[in-house]
Amino acid sequence: MLVIFKSKAAAEVIMYEEHAKRILDLLGKSTGRGVITASETAGAIAKIEAEIDAEKAARNADDSDDERARQHVGFSTRAFPFLEMLRAAHKRNNDVMWGV
């Protein structure tokens, strides 16, 4: 199933539900239907950026260089389009919605 994020501040962002779930769980939201209000965008940005930093630190601490690890699509890559939408929404004082 797909989750389609919408905001007046940016183009739609489409994700598979399994990938959107990790982001939305981090923000305390469900995948079915929801909103990140303009006033919540700054906190959401901070949480996602903190998760990206934690993932990068964990990856740097792991010195293994196997092929599977190099081909892994990380959280930061998957979250980037959504994070850019949040930044635009924050800048323009708009909400981000999905499931509507």
C-alpha positions in Angstrom: 0.0 0.0 0.0 1.1 3.5 -0.7 1.0 6.6 1.6 0.7 9.9 -0.3 1.8 13.0 1.7 0.4 16.3 0.6 1.1 19.9 1.4 0.4 23.2 -0.2 4.1 24.0 0.2 5.5 21.1 -1.9 4.8 18.4 -4.5 3.3 15.2 -3.3 5.6 12.6 -1.7 4.6 9.0 -2.3 6.1 6.1 -0.1 5.4 2.5 0.5 3.5 2.2 3.7 6.3 0.1 5.3 8.8 2.9 4.8 6.3 5.7 5.8 5.5 3.8 9.0 9.0 4.1 10.4 8.9 7.9 9.9 5.3 8.3 11.2 6.0 6.0 14.2 8.9 8.3 15.1 6.5 11.2 15.0 3.8 9.4 17.0 1.4 9.3 14.0 -0.4 6.5 12.2 -0.2 5.6 8.5 -3.9 5.6 7.9 -4.8 9.2 7.9 -3.2 12.2 9.6 -1.8 15.6 9.7 1.4 17.3 10.9 0.2 20.8 11.6 2.4 23.8 10.7 3.2 24.2 14.4 4.4 20.6 14.6 6.7 20.8 11.6 9.8 22.1 13.5 9.6 19.3 16.1 9.0 16.7 13.3 12.1 18.0 11.4 14.2 17.8 14.6 13.1 14.2 15.3 13.8 13.0 11.8 17.2 14.7 11.7 18.1 13.2 15.0 17.2 9.7 13.7 19.3 10.3 10.6 22.3 11.4 12.7 21.8 8.3 14.9 21.7 6.0 11.9 24.9 7.6 10.4 26.7 7.2 13.8 25.7 3.5 14.0 26.8 3.0 10.4 30.2 4.6 11.1 30.7 2.5 14.2 30.1 -0.6 12.2 33.4 -1.2 10.3 32.1 -4.1 8.2 32.1 -3.5 4.5 30.0 -6.3 3.1 28.1 -6.0 -0.2 24.7 -6.1 1.5 25.5 -3.2 3.8 26.7 -1.1 0.9 23.5 -1.8 -1.1 21.2 -1.0 1.9 18.9 2.0 1.4 19.1 3.8 4.7 16.6 5.8 6.6 18.1 9.1 5.6 17.7 8.3 1.9 14.0 7.2 2.3 13.2 10.1 4.6 14.8 12.8 2.5 11.8 13.7 0.2 9.5 13.8 3.2 12.0 15.9 5.2 12.2 18.4 2.4 8.4 18.6 2.3 8.4 19.3 6.1 11.0 22.0 5.7 9.0 23.7 2.9 5.8 23.4 5.0 7.5 24.8 8.0 8.9 27.8 6.0 5.5 28.5 4.5 3.5 27.7 7.7 1.5 24.9 6.0 0.3 21.5 7.2 1.4 18.1 5.8 -1.5 15.6 5.4 -1.9 12.0 4.2 -4.8 9.7 3.8 -7.2 12.4 2.7 
